[in-house]
Amino acid sequence: MGQSVSLMPHVAASTVDTSSTPATTKEKPKCKACCACPETKRARDACIMENGEEKCSELIEKHKQCMRDMGFNI
């Protein structure tokens, strides 16, 4: 009868980007982001409320590092 046309694009295996999957898988966080690092989060939030974000960069960075250490991609 007629020819069938595939609507799915053909992707060669050599063009698939596998760089986003690292050889070693990072450990999955054991808690939700809202519950991680409560000490640094509390200090960061208090500083921001009292002084503004511009003056709290050190505490913000400490909290980000804590989140990274807990397995979050920050």
All heavy atoms as TSV, in Angstrom:
chain	resi	resn	atom	element	x	y	z
A	1	MET	N	N	0.829	-1.169	0.000
A	1	MET	CA	C	0.000	0.000	0.000
A	1	MET	C	C	0.886	1.250	0.000
A	1	MET	O	O	1.481	1.547	-0.977
A	1	MET	CB	C	-0.912	-0.005	1.198
A	1	MET	CG	C	-1.902	-1.108	1.187
A	1	MET	SD	S	-3.427	-0.389	1.691
A	1	MET	CE	C	-4.521	-1.620	1.136
A	2	GLY	N	N	0.987	1.964	1.112
A	2	GLY	CA	C	1.788	3.181	1.132
A	2	GLY	C	C	2.962	3.032	2.068
A	2	GLY	O	O	3.096	2.055	2.790
A	3	GLN	N	N	3.801	3.997	2.019
A	3	GLN	CA	C	4.954	3.991	2.911
A	3	GLN	C	C	4.557	4.597	4.254
A	3	GLN	O	O	3.784	5.540	4.313
A	3	GLN	CB	C	6.093	4.819	2.318
A	3	GLN	CG	C	6.664	4.228	1.055
A	3	GLN	CD	C	7.768	5.124	0.508
A	3	GLN	OE1	O	7.779	6.318	0.760
A	3	GLN	NE2	N	8.670	4.529	-0.239
A	4	SER	N	N	5.079	4.026	5.308
A	4	SER	CA	C	4.806	4.610	6.619
A	4	SER	C	C	5.940	5.559	6.979
A	4	SER	O	O	7.101	5.292	6.704
A	4	SER	CB	C	4.657	3.526	7.677
A	4	SER	OG	O	5.880	2.860	7.851
A	5	VAL	N	N	5.607	6.657	7.574
A	5	VAL	CA	C	6.588	7.665	7.954
A	5	VAL	C	C	6.676	7.694	9.468
A	5	VAL	O	O	5.671	7.815	10.155
A	5	VAL	CB	C	6.175	9.058	7.417
A	5	VAL	CG1	C	7.169	10.105	7.858
A	5	VAL	CG2	C	6.040	9.024	5.913
A	6	SER	N	N	7.869	7.576	9.958
A	6	SER	CA	C	8.081	7.617	11.400
A	6	SER	C	C	8.191	9.060	11.856
A	6	SER	O	O	8.921	9.857	11.283
A	6	SER	CB	C	9.363	6.854	11.757
A	6	SER	OG	O	9.644	7.016	13.120
A	7	LEU	N	N	7.456	9.401	12.903
A	7	LEU	CA	C	7.516	10.752	13.448
A	7	LEU	C	C	8.607	10.897	14.496
A	7	LEU	O	O	8.899	11.993	14.938
A	7	LEU	CB	C	6.171	11.132	14.060
A	7	LEU	CG	C	4.999	11.158	13.080
A	7	LEU	CD1	C	3.719	11.481	13.829
A	7	LEU	CD2	C	5.228	12.167	11.980
A	8	MET	N	N	9.197	9.798	14.923
A	8	MET	CA	C	10.259	9.822	15.917
A	8	MET	C	C	11.586	10.083	15.221
A	8	MET	O	O	11.932	9.386	14.278
A	8	MET	CB	C	10.337	8.484	16.666
A	8	MET	CG	C	9.091	8.145	17.464
A	8	MET	SD	S	8.810	9.276	18.816
A	8	MET	CE	C	10.168	8.865	19.857
A	9	PRO	N	N	12.340	11.071	15.650
A	9	PRO	CA	C	13.631	11.329	15.022
A	9	PRO	C	C	14.620	10.227	15.358
A	9	PRO	O	O	14.592	9.658	16.447
A	9	PRO	CB	C	14.068	12.652	15.633
A	9	PRO	CG	C	13.330	12.748	16.923
A	9	PRO	CD	C	12.045	11.995	16.715
A	10	HIS	N	N	15.467	9.924	14.432
A	10	HIS	CA	C	16.479	8.897	14.625
A	10	HIS	C	C	17.705	9.540	15.258
A	10	HIS	O	O	18.215	10.524	14.766
A	10	HIS	CB	C	16.854	8.260	13.281
A	10	HIS	CG	C	17.963	7.262	13.402
A	10	HIS	ND1	N	17.777	6.060	14.012
A	10	HIS	CD2	C	19.264	7.310	13.028
A	10	HIS	CE1	C	18.925	5.389	13.987
A	10	HIS	NE2	N	19.831	6.144	13.401
A	11	VAL	N	N	18.165	9.010	16.380
A	11	VAL	CA	C	19.337	9.533	17.065
A	11	VAL	C	C	20.372	8.434	17.120
A	11	VAL	O	O	20.122	7.360	17.657
A	11	VAL	CB	C	18.987	9.988	18.504
A	11	VAL	CG1	C	20.232	10.483	19.216
A	11	VAL	CG2	C	17.929	11.055	18.478
A	12	ALA	N	N	21.528	8.710	16.562
A	12	ALA	CA	C	22.614	7.731	16.578
A	12	ALA	C	C	23.164	7.627	17.988
A	12	ALA	O	O	23.203	8.603	18.737
A	12	ALA	CB	C	23.713	8.152	15.613
A	13	ALA	N	N	23.598	6.456	18.376
A	13	ALA	CA	C	24.124	6.227	19.723
A	13	ALA	C	C	25.334	7.105	20.002
A	13	ALA	O	O	25.565	7.519	21.127
A	13	ALA	CB	C	24.477	4.759	19.905
A	14	SER	N	N	26.103	7.422	18.974
A	14	SER	CA	C	27.303	8.226	19.187
A	14	SER	C	C	26.990	9.689	19.475
A	14	SER	O	O	27.839	10.420	19.938
A	14	SER	CB	C	28.224	8.131	17.964
A	14	SER	OG	O	27.549	8.667	16.837
A	15	THR	N	N	25.754	10.129	19.233
A	15	THR	CA	C	25.403	11.524	19.487
A	15	THR	C	C	24.708	11.727	20.823
A	15	THR	O	O	24.411	12.842	21.189
A	15	THR	CB	C	24.479	12.065	18.368
A	15	THR	OG1	O	23.275	11.308	18.373
A	15	THR	CG2	C	25.144	11.998	17.022
A	16	VAL	N	N	24.468	10.684	21.570
A	16	VAL	CA	C	23.811	10.799	22.861
A	16	VAL	C	C	24.820	11.286	23.889
A	16	VAL	O	O	25.904	10.739	24.017
A	16	VAL	CB	C	23.202	9.440	23.298
A	16	VAL	CG1	C	22.624	9.545	24.694
A	16	VAL	CG2	C	22.158	8.997	22.307
A	17	ASP	N	N	24.455	12.328	24.615
A	17	ASP	CA	C	25.338	12.919	25.609
A	17	ASP	C	C	25.265	12.115	26.898
A	17	ASP	O	O	24.243	12.099	27.562
A	17	ASP	CB	C	24.942	14.362	25.869
A	17	ASP	CG	C	25.850	15.039	26.878
A	17	ASP	OD1	O	26.953	14.523	27.144
A	17	ASP	OD2	O	25.452	16.098	27.395
A	18	THR	N	N	26.365	11.472	27.255
A	18	THR	CA	C	26.407	10.703	28.498
A	18	THR	C	C	27.243	11.400	29.552
A	18	THR	O	O	27.475	10.856	30.611
A	18	THR	CB	C	26.993	9.292	28.242
A	18	THR	OG1	O	28.287	9.438	27.684
A	18	THR	CG2	C	26.088	8.487	27.326
A	19	SER	N	N	27.697	12.623	29.266
A	19	SER	CA	C	28.548	13.328	30.215
A	19	SER	C	C	27.796	13.734	31.471
A	19	SER	O	O	28.402	14.021	32.487
A	19	SER	CB	C	29.163	14.571	29.563
A	19	SER	OG	O	28.143	15.474	29.192
A	20	SER	N	N	26.464	13.790	31.418
A	20	SER	CA	C	25.702	14.188	32.594
A	20	SER	C	C	25.573	13.063	33.615
A	20	SER	O	O	25.138	13.289	34.719
A	20	SER	CB	C	24.312	14.673	32.181
A	20	SER	OG	O	23.598	13.614	31.594
A	21	THR	N	N	25.947	11.858	33.250
A	21	THR	CA	C	25.903	10.745	34.193
A	21	THR	C	C	27.331	10.412	34.608
A	21	THR	O	O	28.080	9.821	33.852
A	21	THR	CB	C	25.236	9.499	33.569
A	21	THR	OG1	O	25.898	9.202	32.343
A	21	THR	CG2	C	23.769	9.748	33.317
A	22	PRO	N	N	27.731	10.844	35.803
A	22	PRO	CA	C	29.106	10.606	36.246
A	22	PRO	C	C	29.382	9.125	36.474
A	22	PRO	O	O	28.471	8.340	36.709
A	22	PRO	CB	C	29.206	11.382	37.554
A	22	PRO	CG	C	27.799	11.506	38.034
A	22	PRO	CD	C	26.929	11.514	36.802
A	23	ALA	N	N	30.657	8.776	36.427
A	23	ALA	CA	C	31.062	7.391	36.617
A	23	ALA	C	C	30.736	6.926	38.034
A	23	ALA	O	O	30.333	5.798	38.246
A	23	ALA	CB	C	32.553	7.236	36.337
A	24	THR	N	N	30.919	7.823	38.995
A	24	THR	CA	C	30.583	7.474	40.372
A	24	THR	C	C	29.337	8.247	40.761
A	24	THR	O	O	29.285	9.461	40.673
A	24	THR	CB	C	31.731	7.841	41.341
A	24	THR	OG1	O	31.989	9.235	41.232
A	24	THR	CG2	C	32.979	7.050	41.029
A	25	THR	N	N	28.333	7.549	41.208
A	25	THR	CA	C	27.067	8.164	41.572
A	25	THR	C	C	27.183	8.772	42.958
A	25	THR	O	O	27.640	8.122	43.892
A	25	THR	CB	C	25.940	7.119	41.558
A	25	THR	OG1	O	25.948	6.467	40.296
A	25	THR	CG2	C	24.601	7.768	41.787
A	26	LYS	N	N	26.764	10.043	43.086
A	26	LYS	CA	C	26.785	10.698	44.388
A	26	LYS	C	C	25.702	10.098	45.262
A	26	LYS	O	O	24.698	9.623	44.779
A	26	LYS	CB	C	26.534	12.202	44.245
A	26	LYS	CG	C	27.747	12.973	43.871
A	26	LYS	CD	C	27.462	14.452	44.020
A	26	LYS	CE	C	28.740	15.228	43.933
A	26	LYS	NZ	N	28.518	16.655	44.149
A	27	GLU	N	N	25.934	10.171	46.551
A	27	GLU	CA	C	24.960	9.658	47.502
A	27	GLU	C	C	23.731	10.561	47.510
A	27	GLU	O	O	23.840	11.775	47.480
A	27	GLU	CB	C	25.596	9.629	48.893
A	27	GLU	CG	C	24.938	8.672	49.830
A	27	GLU	CD	C	25.679	8.576	51.138
A	27	GLU	OE1	O	26.848	8.194	51.122
A	27	GLU	OE2	O	25.059	8.899	52.160
A	28	LYS	N	N	22.564	9.952	47.540
A	28	LYS	CA	C	21.315	10.694	47.545
A	28	LYS	C	C	21.107	11.317	48.924
A	28	LYS	O	O	21.410	10.696	49.938
A	28	LYS	CB	C	20.167	9.736	47.230
A	28	LYS	CG	C	18.934	10.403	46.742
A	28	LYS	CD	C	17.941	9.373	46.274
A	28	LYS	CE	C	16.751	10.060	45.642
A	28	LYS	NZ	N	15.752	9.099	45.226
A	29	PRO	N	N	20.610	12.570	48.974
A	29	PRO	CA	C	20.363	13.192	50.283
A	29	PRO	C	C	19.419	12.351	51.126
A	29	PRO	O	O	18.486	11.747	50.619
A	29	PRO	CB	C	19.706	14.523	49.911
A	29	PRO	CG	C	20.131	14.791	48.515
A	29	PRO	CD	C	20.286	13.449	47.872
A	30	LYS	N	N	19.679	12.337	52.422
A	30	LYS	CA	C	18.893	11.506	53.332
A	30	LYS	C	C	17.667	12.227	53.875
A	30	LYS	O	O	16.849	11.623	54.551
A	30	LYS	CB	C	19.777	11.045	54.488
A	30	LYS	CG	C	20.876	10.123	54.015
A	30	LYS	CD	C	21.762	9.668	55.134
A	30	LYS	CE	C	22.801	8.721	54.558
A	30	LYS	NZ	N	23.991	8.636	55.289
A	31	CYS	N	N	17.550	13.528	53.593
A	31	CYS	CA	C	16.391	14.282	54.045
A	31	CYS	C	C	16.024	15.304	52.983
A	31	CYS	O	O	16.737	15.481	52.012
A	31	CYS	CB	C	16.675	14.973	55.379
A	31	CYS	SG	S	18.008	16.176	55.294
A	32	LYS	N	N	14.913	15.970	53.191
A	32	LYS	CA	C	14.490	17.015	52.265
A	32	LYS	C	C	15.343	18.258	52.482
A	32	LYS	O	O	15.863	18.478	53.576
A	32	LYS	CB	C	13.020	17.348	52.492
A	32	LYS	CG	C	12.096	16.218	52.121
A	32	LYS	CD	C	10.658	16.623	52.338
A	32	LYS	CE	C	9.732	15.477	51.989
A	32	LYS	NZ	N	8.327	15.848	52.166
A	33	ALA	N	N	15.437	19.078	51.450
A	33	ALA	CA	C	16.259	20.288	51.528
A	33	ALA	C	C	15.801	21.221	52.651
A	33	ALA	O	O	16.627	21.875	53.296
A	33	ALA	CB	C	16.239	21.018	50.188
A	34	CYS	N	N	14.505	21.248	52.907
A	34	CYS	CA	C	13.990	22.144	53.953
A	34	CYS	C	C	14.437	21.722	55.348
A	34	CYS	O	O	14.451	22.542	56.269
A	34	CYS	CB	C	12.471	22.213	53.893
A	34	CYS	SG	S	11.663	20.623	54.181
A	35	CYS	N	N	14.825	20.469	55.515
A	35	CYS	CA	C	15.196	19.956	56.838
A	35	CYS	C	C	16.705	19.820	57.025
A	35	CYS	O	O	17.157	19.516	58.131
A	35	CYS	CB	C	14.543	18.593	57.055
A	35	CYS	SG	S	12.750	18.657	56.960
A	36	ALA	N	N	17.457	20.032	55.967
A	36	ALA	CA	C	18.911	19.857	56.040
A	36	ALA	C	C	19.567	21.091	56.658
A	36	ALA	O	O	19.107	22.212	56.473
A	36	ALA	CB	C	19.471	19.617	54.647
A	37	CYS	N	N	20.622	20.896	57.378
A	37	CYS	CA	C	21.466	21.956	57.935
A	37	CYS	C	C	20.682	23.006	58.726
A	37	CYS	O	O	20.772	24.203	58.436
A	37	CYS	CB	C	22.250	22.624	56.812
A	37	CYS	SG	S	23.250	21.488	55.843
A	38	PRO	N	N	19.936	22.602	59.748
A	38	PRO	CA	C	19.120	23.586	60.470
A	38	PRO	C	C	19.931	24.668	61.176
A	38	PRO	O	O	19.471	25.816	61.283
A	38	PRO	CB	C	18.343	22.728	61.472
A	38	PRO	CG	C	19.144	21.483	61.631
A	38	PRO	CD	C	19.812	21.262	60.304
A	39	GLU	N	N	21.142	24.345	61.637
A	39	GLU	CA	C	21.947	25.335	62.352
A	39	GLU	C	C	22.394	26.458	61.425
A	39	GLU	O	O	22.242	27.643	61.746
A	39	GLU	CB	C	23.179	24.674	62.999
A	39	GLU	CG	C	22.850	23.613	64.024
A	39	GLU	CD	C	22.583	22.238	63.406
A	39	GLU	OE1	O	22.894	22.035	62.220
A	39	GLU	OE2	O	22.036	21.383	64.111
A	40	THR	N	N	22.954	26.095	60.277
A	40	THR	CA	C	23.424	27.126	59.350
A	40	THR	C	C	22.248	27.864	58.717
A	40	THR	O	O	22.345	29.054	58.436
A	40	THR	CB	C	24.323	26.538	58.249
A	40	THR	OG1	O	23.607	25.516	57.535
A	40	THR	CG2	C	25.601	25.955	58.819
A	41	LYS	N	N	21.148	27.169	58.524
A	41	LYS	CA	C	19.954	27.807	57.956
A	41	LYS	C	C	19.405	28.853	58.912
A	41	LYS	O	O	19.064	29.974	58.512
A	41	LYS	CB	C	18.890	26.745	57.662
A	41	LYS	CG	C	17.639	27.309	57.025
A	41	LYS	CD	C	16.658	26.197	56.727
A	41	LYS	CE	C	15.406	26.739	56.068
A	41	LYS	NZ	N	14.451	25.697	55.756
A	42	ARG	N	N	19.327	28.518	60.197
A	42	ARG	CA	C	18.794	29.437	61.202
A	42	ARG	C	C	19.674	30.688	61.301
A	42	ARG	O	O	19.162	31.822	61.308
A	42	ARG	CB	C	18.727	28.735	62.559
A	42	ARG	CG	C	17.965	29.473	63.617
A	42	ARG	CD	C	17.824	28.663	64.911
A	42	ARG	NE	N	17.164	27.377	64.681
A	42	ARG	CZ	C	17.744	26.183	64.830
A	42	ARG	NH1	N	18.996	26.100	65.227
A	42	ARG	NH2	N	17.082	25.073	64.609
A	43	ALA	N	N	20.988	30.495	61.345
A	43	ALA	CA	C	21.914	31.628	61.437
A	43	ALA	C	C	21.842	32.492	60.179
A	43	ALA	O	O	21.820	33.727	60.267
A	43	ALA	CB	C	23.336	31.118	61.653
A	44	ARG	N	N	21.792	31.864	59.029
A	44	ARG	CA	C	21.696	32.592	57.757
A	44	ARG	C	C	20.415	33.422	57.708
A	44	ARG	O	O	20.442	34.612	57.385
A	44	ARG	CB	C	21.731	31.597	56.602
A	44	ARG	CG	C	21.562	32.245	55.231
A	44	ARG	CD	C	21.010	31.285	54.219
A	44	ARG	NE	N	19.643	30.882	54.583
A	44	ARG	CZ	C	18.917	30.032	53.886
A	44	ARG	NH1	N	19.411	29.459	52.824
A	44	ARG	NH2	N	17.698	29.728	54.262
A	45	ASP	N	N	19.288	32.802	58.030
A	45	ASP	CA	C	18.002	33.489	57.963
A	45	ASP	C	C	17.926	34.663	58.947
A	45	ASP	O	O	17.430	35.731	58.604
A	45	ASP	CB	C	16.861	32.512	58.218
A	45	ASP	CG	C	16.680	31.517	57.080
A	45	ASP	OD1	O	17.303	31.701	56.009
A	45	ASP	OD2	O	15.919	30.552	57.263
A	46	ALA	N	N	18.436	34.467	60.157
A	46	ALA	CA	C	18.421	35.538	61.154
A	46	ALA	C	C	19.272	36.713	60.685
A	46	ALA	O	O	18.868	37.877	60.812
A	46	ALA	CB	C	18.923	35.011	62.498
A	47	CYS	N	N	20.424	36.426	60.126
A	47	CYS	CA	C	21.312	37.475	59.628
A	47	CYS	C	C	20.642	38.257	58.508
A	47	CYS	O	O	20.681	39.492	58.488
A	47	CYS	CB	C	22.621	36.866	59.141
A	47	CYS	SG	S	23.807	38.086	58.535
A	48	ILE	N	N	20.024	37.551	57.582
A	48	ILE	CA	C	19.358	38.214	56.454
A	48	ILE	C	C	18.223	39.105	56.944
A	48	ILE	O	O	18.060	40.235	56.467
A	48	ILE	CB	C	18.863	37.179	55.422
A	48	ILE	CG1	C	20.057	36.523	54.726
A	48	ILE	CG2	C	17.950	37.832	54.394
A	48	ILE	CD1	C	19.701	35.339	53.843
A	49	MET	N	N	17.455	38.629	57.906
A	49	MET	CA	C	16.330	39.409	58.432
A	49	MET	C	C	16.820	40.674	59.154
A	49	MET	O	O	16.205	41.727	59.047
A	49	MET	CB	C	15.484	38.566	59.386
A	49	MET	CG	C	14.745	37.430	58.709
A	49	MET	SD	S	13.538	37.983	57.500
A	49	MET	CE	C	12.307	38.680	58.562
A	50	GLU	N	N	17.924	40.563	59.868
A	50	GLU	CA	C	18.423	41.691	60.651
A	50	GLU	C	C	19.286	42.650	59.842
A	50	GLU	O	O	19.261	43.860	60.067
A	50	GLU	CB	C	19.232	41.185	61.847
A	50	GLU	CG	C	18.394	40.452	62.870
A	50	GLU	CD	C	19.228	39.810	63.961
A	50	GLU	OE1	O	20.424	40.141	64.100
A	50	GLU	OE2	O	18.678	38.951	64.677
A	51	ASN	N	N	20.082	42.111	58.909
A	51	ASN	CA	C	21.107	42.925	58.246
A	51	ASN	C	C	20.958	43.047	56.736
A	51	ASN	O	O	21.668	43.840	56.119
A	51	ASN	CB	C	22.497	42.344	58.532
A	51	ASN	CG	C	22.744	42.177	60.015
A	51	ASN	OD1	O	22.551	43.104	60.779
A	51	ASN	ND2	N	23.148	40.994	60.412
A	52	GLY	N	N	20.142	42.221	56.136
A	52	GLY	CA	C	20.034	42.212	54.680
A	52	GLY	C	C	20.985	41.198	54.066
A	52	GLY	O	O	22.033	40.868	54.638
A	53	GLU	N	N	20.623	40.693	52.917
A	53	GLU	CA	C	21.375	39.630	52.259
A	53	GLU	C	C	22.820	40.011	51.944
A	53	GLU	O	O	23.729	39.187	52.049
A	53	GLU	CB	C	20.640	39.244	50.972
A	53	GLU	CG	C	21.165	38.002	50.305
A	53	GLU	CD	C	20.314	37.572	49.124
A	53	GLU	OE1	O	19.116	37.899	49.080
A	53	GLU	OE2	O	20.879	36.909	48.247
A	54	GLU	N	N	23.037	41.285	51.589
A	54	GLU	CA	C	24.377	41.733	51.189
A	54	GLU	C	C	25.416	41.554	52.290
A	54	GLU	O	O	26.593	41.325	52.016
A	54	GLU	CB	C	24.358	43.223	50.803
A	54	GLU	CG	C	23.249	43.674	49.903
A	54	GLU	CD	C	21.906	43.859	50.605
A	54	GLU	OE1	O	21.853	44.382	51.738
A	54	GLU	OE2	O	20.903	43.445	50.004
A	55	LYS	N	N	24.996	41.651	53.538
A	55	LYS	CA	C	25.917	41.592	54.668
A	55	LYS	C	C	26.054	40.201	55.263
A	55	LYS	O	O	26.720	40.034	56.290
A	55	LYS	CB	C	25.470	42.576	55.744
A	55	LYS	CG	C	25.510	44.013	55.275
A	55	LYS	CD	C	25.069	44.952	56.343
A	55	LYS	CE	C	25.092	46.389	55.834
A	55	LYS	NZ	N	24.626	47.327	56.849
A	56	CYS	N	N	25.455	39.201	54.623
A	56	CYS	CA	C	25.455	37.845	55.197
A	56	CYS	C	C	26.070	36.818	54.264
A	56	CYS	O	O	25.790	35.622	54.381
A	56	CYS	CB	C	24.022	37.451	55.541
A	56	CYS	SG	S	23.256	38.576	56.712
A	57	SER	N	N	26.917	37.252	53.363
A	57	SER	CA	C	27.449	36.334	52.352
A	57	SER	C	C	28.230	35.168	52.966
A	57	SER	O	O	28.165	34.048	52.461
A	57	SER	CB	C	28.317	37.087	51.339
A	57	SER	OG	O	29.391	37.725	51.991
A	58	GLU	N	N	28.940	35.408	54.062
A	58	GLU	CA	C	29.712	34.335	54.697
A	58	GLU	C	C	28.782	33.236	55.237
A	58	GLU	O	O	29.037	32.043	55.035
A	58	GLU	CB	C	30.573	34.892	55.823
A	58	GLU	CG	C	31.493	33.849	56.431
A	58	GLU	CD	C	32.393	34.438	57.501
A	58	GLU	OE1	O	32.836	35.588	57.351
A	58	GLU	OE2	O	32.640	33.720	58.482
A	59	LEU	N	N	27.699	33.629	55.893
A	59	LEU	CA	C	26.748	32.648	56.431
A	59	LEU	C	C	25.996	31.941	55.296
A	59	LEU	O	O	25.694	30.748	55.407
A	59	LEU	CB	C	25.762	33.324	57.378
A	59	LEU	CG	C	26.362	33.802	58.702
A	59	LEU	CD1	C	25.347	34.609	59.487
A	59	LEU	CD2	C	26.846	32.617	59.517
A	60	ILE	N	N	25.716	32.664	54.235
A	60	ILE	CA	C	25.045	32.060	53.082
A	60	ILE	C	C	25.941	30.990	52.471
A	60	ILE	O	O	25.487	29.879	52.172
A	60	ILE	CB	C	24.667	33.138	52.041
A	60	ILE	CG1	C	23.576	34.049	52.607
A	60	ILE	CG2	C	24.234	32.505	50.727
A	60	ILE	CD1	C	23.297	35.299	51.775
A	61	GLU	N	N	27.217	31.295	52.318
A	61	GLU	CA	C	28.159	30.325	51.752
A	61	GLU	C	C	28.344	29.118	52.665
A	61	GLU	O	O	28.457	27.987	52.197
A	61	GLU	CB	C	29.506	30.984	51.439
A	61	GLU	CG	C	29.450	31.913	50.247
A	61	GLU	CD	C	28.898	31.241	48.990
A	61	GLU	OE1	O	29.319	30.119	48.652
A	61	GLU	OE2	O	28.029	31.850	48.345
A	62	LYS	N	N	28.367	29.341	53.974
A	62	LYS	CA	C	28.478	28.218	54.918
A	62	LYS	C	C	27.275	27.288	54.782
A	62	LYS	O	O	27.414	26.073	54.823
A	62	LYS	CB	C	28.593	28.718	56.360
A	62	LYS	CG	C	29.954	29.252	56.710
A	62	LYS	CD	C	30.012	29.666	58.166
A	62	LYS	CE	C	31.385	30.200	58.531
A	62	LYS	NZ	N	31.475	30.602	59.946
A	63	HIS	N	N	26.084	27.872	54.632
A	63	HIS	CA	C	24.883	27.048	54.477
A	63	HIS	C	C	24.915	26.292	53.157
A	63	HIS	O	O	24.575	25.103	53.104
A	63	HIS	CB	C	23.624	27.912	54.574
A	63	HIS	CG	C	22.363	27.124	54.496
A	63	HIS	ND1	N	22.025	26.164	55.427
A	63	HIS	CD2	C	21.366	27.112	53.586
A	63	HIS	CE1	C	20.866	25.610	55.099
A	63	HIS	NE2	N	20.447	26.175	53.977
A	64	LYS	N	N	25.344	26.945	52.091
A	64	LYS	CA	C	25.452	26.265	50.789
A	64	LYS	C	C	26.422	25.091	50.877
A	64	LYS	O	O	26.150	24.015	50.345
A	64	LYS	CB	C	25.934	27.237	49.710
A	64	LYS	CG	C	24.888	28.205	49.233
A	64	LYS	CD	C	25.484	29.075	48.142
A	64	LYS	CE	C	24.526	30.083	47.599
A	64	LYS	NZ	N	25.151	30.915	46.557
A	65	GLN	N	N	27.553	25.277	51.557
A	65	GLN	CA	C	28.529	24.199	51.687
A	65	GLN	C	C	27.964	23.052	52.512
A	65	GLN	O	O	28.164	21.881	52.183
A	65	GLN	CB	C	29.828	24.713	52.308
A	65	GLN	CG	C	30.931	23.678	52.315
A	65	GLN	CD	C	31.264	23.177	50.924
A	65	GLN	OE1	O	31.514	23.962	50.023
A	65	GLN	NE2	N	31.263	21.868	50.739
A	66	CYS	N	N	27.232	23.372	53.549
A	66	CYS	CA	C	26.592	22.337	54.367
A	66	CYS	C	C	25.625	21.528	53.499
A	66	CYS	O	O	25.586	20.293	53.576
A	66	CYS	CB	C	25.873	22.956	55.553
A	66	CYS	SG	S	25.047	21.756	56.614
A	67	MET	N	N	24.837	22.221	52.682
A	67	MET	CA	C	23.882	21.540	51.796
A	67	MET	C	C	24.615	20.625	50.806
A	67	MET	O	O	24.194	19.498	50.564
A	67	MET	CB	C	23.037	22.574	51.040
A	67	MET	CG	C	22.161	23.426	51.921
A	67	MET	SD	S	20.790	22.533	52.646
A	67	MET	CE	C	19.725	22.387	51.248
A	68	ARG	N	N	25.716	21.110	50.245
A	68	ARG	CA	C	26.511	20.274	49.333
A	68	ARG	C	C	27.045	19.040	50.033
A	68	ARG	O	O	27.026	17.940	49.503
A	68	ARG	CB	C	27.674	21.080	48.755
A	68	ARG	CG	C	27.266	22.112	47.742
A	68	ARG	CD	C	28.483	22.817	47.139
A	68	ARG	NE	N	28.087	24.049	46.535
A	68	ARG	CZ	C	28.328	25.265	47.013
A	68	ARG	NH1	N	29.048	25.404	48.129
A	68	ARG	NH2	N	27.887	26.330	46.407
A	69	ASP	N	N	27.524	19.241	51.273
A	69	ASP	CA	C	28.053	18.119	52.056
A	69	ASP	C	C	26.975	17.080	52.364
A	69	ASP	O	O	27.281	15.901	52.517
A	69	ASP	CB	C	28.663	18.630	53.372
A	69	ASP	CG	C	29.910	19.481	53.148
A	69	ASP	OD1	O	30.478	19.460	52.032
A	69	ASP	OD2	O	30.302	20.198	54.101
A	70	MET	N	N	25.726	17.529	52.431
A	70	MET	CA	C	24.605	16.626	52.694
A	70	MET	C	C	24.134	15.905	51.413
A	70	MET	O	O	23.259	15.054	51.466
A	70	MET	CB	C	23.426	17.400	53.297
A	70	MET	CG	C	23.679	17.965	54.661
A	70	MET	SD	S	23.642	16.736	55.960
A	70	MET	CE	C	21.925	16.295	55.957
A	71	GLY	N	N	24.701	16.287	50.252
A	71	GLY	CA	C	24.373	15.614	49.010
A	71	GLY	C	C	23.472	16.404	48.074
A	71	GLY	O	O	23.072	15.895	47.027
A	72	PHE	N	N	23.173	17.650	48.422
A	72	PHE	CA	C	22.336	18.469	47.559
A	72	PHE	C	C	23.187	19.165	46.500
A	72	PHE	O	O	24.314	19.547	46.783
A	72	PHE	CB	C	21.549	19.508	48.368
A	72	PHE	CG	C	20.522	18.879	49.265
A	72	PHE	CD1	C	20.797	18.605	50.590
A	72	PHE	CD2	C	19.264	18.555	48.766
A	72	PHE	CE1	C	19.851	18.016	51.416
A	72	PHE	CE2	C	18.314	17.973	49.574
A	72	PHE	CZ	C	18.603	17.698	50.898
A	73	ASN	N	N	22.625	19.346	45.321
A	73	ASN	CA	C	23.334	20.002	44.224
A	73	ASN	C	C	23.010	21.481	44.256
A	73	ASN	O	O	22.074	21.945	43.632
A	73	ASN	CB	C	22.913	19.369	42.892
A	73	ASN	CG	C	23.725	19.909	41.741
A	73	ASN	OD1	O	24.764	20.496	41.919
A	73	ASN	ND2	N	23.231	19.686	40.532
A	74	ILE	N	N	23.799	22.233	44.992
A	74	ILE	CA	C	23.570	23.676	45.166
A	74	ILE	C	C	24.613	24.439	44.388
A	74	ILE	O	O	25.767	24.195	44.459
A	74	ILE	CB	C	23.658	24.078	46.662
A	74	ILE	CG1	C	22.683	23.290	47.498
A	74	ILE	CG2	C	23.477	25.559	46.839
A	74	ILE	CD1	C	21.238	23.617	47.332
